[in-house]
Amino acid sequence: MFSVNAVVEDEIGLHARPANLFVRSAKKFESDISVQRMGNSASYNAKSILSVLQMAAVKGTNIIITASGCDEVEACLELKKVLESETISV
């Protein structure tokens, strides 16, 4: 199991298009991947658009990305890049 912290940098947060990009990126990996808002015990499936949208992450939200599997490190680092990109909603 591997985890990283990330901050949502996109102006509109993880809504619609940015959430879709995040989920598509997560689905490239074999590992089980979950995301969690810092300070919240709820965990969300990073490969489910409905789950990611339910997290209601706005700009500045601290997120913990956790992956478990053969490509866990790569998955976490890639998804961290996606979340910290300021232009994922374009």
C-alpha positions as CSV (number, residue, x, y, z in Angstrom):
1,M,0.0,0.0,0.0
2,F,1.3,3.5,-0.9
3,S,-0.2,6.9,-0.2
4,V,0.4,10.5,-1.2
5,N,-1.1,13.8,-0.3
6,A,-2.3,16.2,-3.0
7,V,-4.2,19.5,-3.2
8,V,-6.9,20.2,-5.8
9,E,-5.6,23.1,-7.8
10,D,-8.2,23.4,-10.5
11,E,-10.5,26.5,-10.1
12,I,-13.7,24.4,-10.3
13,G,-12.4,21.5,-8.2
14,L,-13.2,17.9,-9.1
15,H,-16.5,18.4,-10.9
16,A,-17.6,17.0,-14.2
17,R,-14.8,17.3,-16.7
18,P,-11.9,17.3,-14.1
19,A,-13.4,14.4,-12.3
20,N,-13.7,12.5,-15.5
21,L,-10.1,13.1,-16.4
22,F,-9.1,11.9,-12.9
23,V,-11.1,8.7,-13.1
24,R,-9.8,7.9,-16.6
25,S,-6.3,8.4,-15.4
26,A,-7.0,6.1,-12.4
27,K,-8.5,3.4,-14.6
28,K,-5.1,3.1,-16.5
29,F,-3.7,1.3,-13.4
30,E,-4.3,-2.2,-12.1
31,S,-4.0,-1.2,-8.5
32,D,-7.1,-0.6,-6.3
33,I,-7.1,3.2,-5.8
34,S,-9.1,5.2,-3.2
35,V,-9.2,8.9,-2.4
36,Q,-10.1,10.6,0.9
37,R,-10.6,14.2,1.9
38,M,-8.1,15.1,4.6
39,G,-9.9,15.1,8.0
40,N,-12.8,13.0,6.7
41,S,-13.1,9.2,7.3
42,A,-15.0,8.5,4.1
43,S,-13.1,6.8,1.3
44,Y,-14.0,7.0,-2.3
45,N,-13.2,4.8,-5.3
46,A,-10.9,6.7,-7.6
47,K,-12.1,4.6,-10.6
48,S,-15.8,5.6,-10.2
49,I,-17.0,8.9,-11.5
50,L,-20.0,8.9,-9.1
51,S,-17.7,8.2,-6.1
52,V,-15.2,10.9,-7.0
53,L,-18.0,13.5,-7.6
54,Q,-19.6,12.5,-4.2
55,M,-16.3,13.6,-2.5
56,A,-17.2,17.2,-3.4
57,A,-13.6,18.4,-3.6
58,V,-13.2,22.1,-4.4
59,K,-10.1,24.1,-5.1
60,G,-7.7,23.8,-2.2
61,T,-9.1,20.5,-0.8
62,N,-6.4,18.3,0.6
63,I,-6.7,14.7,-0.7
64,I,-5.1,11.5,0.3
65,I,-4.6,9.1,-2.6
66,T,-4.0,5.5,-1.6
67,A,-3.2,2.6,-4.0
68,S,-2.6,-1.1,-3.4
69,G,-1.3,-3.3,-6.1
70,C,1.5,-3.9,-8.5
71,D,1.7,-0.3,-9.8
72,E,0.6,1.5,-6.6
73,V,3.5,4.0,-6.6
74,E,3.1,5.0,-10.2
75,A,-0.7,5.3,-9.8
76,C,-0.4,7.6,-6.8
77,L,2.2,9.9,-8.3
78,E,0.3,10.2,-11.6
79,L,-3.0,11.0,-9.9
80,K,-1.2,13.5,-7.7
81,K,0.0,15.3,-10.9
82,V,-3.6,15.3,-12.2
83,L,-5.0,16.8,-9.1
84,E,-2.3,19.4,-8.8
85,S,-2.7,20.6,-12.4
86,E,-4.4,24.0,-12.6
87,T,-5.8,23.3,-16.1
88,I,-7.6,19.9,-15.9
89,S,-11.0,21.5,-16.6
90,V,-9.9,23.0,-20.0
